């Protein structure tokens, strides 16, 4: 899934995506009192469109899975929510069957896979760990 498709998905799911100055987090998602969600991304905190794609997918993952927490939540609740958002992002950006097909086509190095899927090397490594080990 490409960046434009993520924005289209957000629109279809009625999840507005705002631009805000967020120097500490660079992106966030929240659930409103009525159960609706919103995403904010700091355009000046992004390193690349790959970074924007990964951040948007992760924040949409929070919204779609309903995995939210507040700053006072216990670590295990935060970790569980972050895991669910990452898992959703991985499955959307790098589906298992597409990753397997890339391996079969000879894409085996992290940098090569990152270029193939248009994501960062760090995200590819996270995806491979998830699919091989079941954790991120």
C-alpha positions as CSV (number, residue, x, y, z in Angstrom):
1,X,0.0,0.0,0.0
2,X,1.4,3.4,-1.0
3,X,1.1,6.7,0.8
4,X,-1.7,8.0,-1.3
5,X,-3.7,4.9,-0.6
6,X,-3.3,5.3,3.1
7,X,-4.7,8.9,2.9
8,X,-7.6,7.5,0.8
9,X,-8.2,4.8,3.4
10,X,-8.2,7.4,6.2
11,X,-10.7,9.4,4.2
12,X,-12.9,6.4,3.6
13,X,-12.8,5.5,7.3
14,X,-13.6,9.2,8.2
15,X,-10.3,9.6,10.0
16,X,-9.1,13.2,9.4
17,X,-5.4,13.6,9.1
18,X,-4.1,17.0,10.3
19,X,-0.7,18.7,10.1
20,X,0.5,20.0,13.4
21,X,3.8,21.0,15.0
22,X,4.7,17.9,17.1
23,X,8.4,18.3,17.9
24,X,8.4,15.5,20.5
25,X,6.4,12.8,18.8
26,X,6.2,13.8,15.1
27,X,2.8,12.0,14.8
28,X,-0.1,10.9,17.0
29,X,-3.6,9.5,16.9
30,X,-6.5,10.1,19.3
31,X,-10.0,8.9,19.9
32,X,-12.6,11.6,20.5
33,X,-15.3,11.3,23.1
34,X,-17.8,10.2,20.4
35,X,-15.5,7.3,19.4
36,X,-14.2,8.9,16.2
37,X,-10.5,9.1,15.6
38,X,-8.1,11.7,14.2
39,X,-4.4,11.6,13.2
40,X,-1.9,14.4,13.3
41,X,1.5,14.4,11.6
42,X,4.2,17.0,11.9
43,X,5.4,17.6,8.3
44,X,8.6,19.2,9.6
45,X,9.4,16.2,11.7
46,X,9.4,13.8,8.7
47,X,12.7,12.5,7.2
48,X,11.1,11.4,4.0
49,X,7.9,10.2,2.3
50,X,8.8,6.7,3.5
51,X,8.8,8.1,7.1
52,X,5.4,9.7,6.4
53,X,4.0,6.5,5.0
54,X,5.2,4.4,8.1
55,X,4.0,7.0,10.6
56,X,0.6,7.4,8.9
57,X,0.1,3.6,8.7
58,X,1.1,3.2,12.4
59,X,-1.3,6.0,13.5
60,X,-4.1,4.6,11.4
61,X,-3.4,1.2,13.0
62,X,-4.2,2.8,16.4
63,X,-7.5,4.1,15.0
64,X,-8.6,0.9,13.1
65,X,-7.7,-1.4,16.0
66,X,-8.9,0.9,18.7
67,X,-5.6,0.5,20.5
68,X,-5.2,3.7,22.5
69,X,-3.7,4.6,25.9
70,X,-3.0,7.8,27.8
71,X,0.3,9.0,29.3
72,X,-0.6,7.6,32.7
73,X,-1.2,4.0,31.4
74,X,0.9,1.2,32.6
75,X,3.8,0.1,30.4
76,X,2.2,-3.2,29.4
77,X,-0.9,-1.3,28.1
78,X,1.2,1.1,26.1
79,X,3.3,-1.8,24.7
80,X,0.2,-3.8,23.8
81,X,-1.3,-0.8,22.0
82,X,1.9,0.0,20.1
83,X,2.2,-3.6,19.1
84,X,-1.3,-3.7,17.7
85,X,-0.7,-0.5,15.7
86,X,2.7,-1.8,14.4
87,X,1.1,-5.1,13.4
88,X,-1.7,-3.4,11.5
89,X,0.9,-1.2,9.7
90,X,3.1,-4.1,8.8
91,X,0.2,-6.1,7.4
92,X,-1.0,-3.2,5.3
93,X,2.4,-2.0,4.0
94,X,4.1,-5.4,3.7
95,X,1.6,-8.2,3.3
96,X,3.1,-11.6,4.1
97,X,2.4,-13.0,0.6
98,X,4.0,-10.0,-1.1
99,X,7.1,-10.3,1.2
100,X,7.3,-14.0,0.3
101,X,7.0,-13.1,-3.4
102,X,9.8,-10.5,-3.1
103,X,12.1,-13.1,-1.5
104,X,11.3,-15.5,-4.3
105,X,12.2,-12.8,-6.8
106,X,15.6,-12.5,-5.2
107,X,15.1,-9.5,-2.9
108,X,16.8,-10.6,0.3
109,X,18.8,-7.7,1.7
110,X,17.0,-5.3,4.0
111,X,18.0,-2.3,1.9
112,X,16.8,-4.0,-1.3
113,X,13.5,-5.0,0.3
114,X,13.0,-1.5,1.8
115,X,13.4,0.0,-1.7
116,X,11.0,-2.6,-3.2
117,X,8.3,-1.8,-0.6
118,X,9.1,1.9,-0.4
119,X,9.7,1.8,3.3
120,X,12.7,2.2,5.6
121,X,15.2,-0.5,6.4
122,X,14.1,-0.4,10.0
123,X,10.5,-1.1,9.1
124,X,11.5,-4.0,6.8
125,X,13.5,-5.5,9.7
126,X,10.5,-5.1,12.0
127,X,8.2,-6.7,9.4
128,X,10.6,-9.7,8.9
129,X,10.9,-10.2,12.6
130,X,7.1,-10.1,13.0
131,X,6.5,-12.7,10.2
132,X,9.4,-14.9,11.2
133,X,9.3,-14.7,15.0
134,X,5.8,-13.5,15.7
135,X,7.0,-10.4,17.5
136,X,8.2,-6.9,16.7
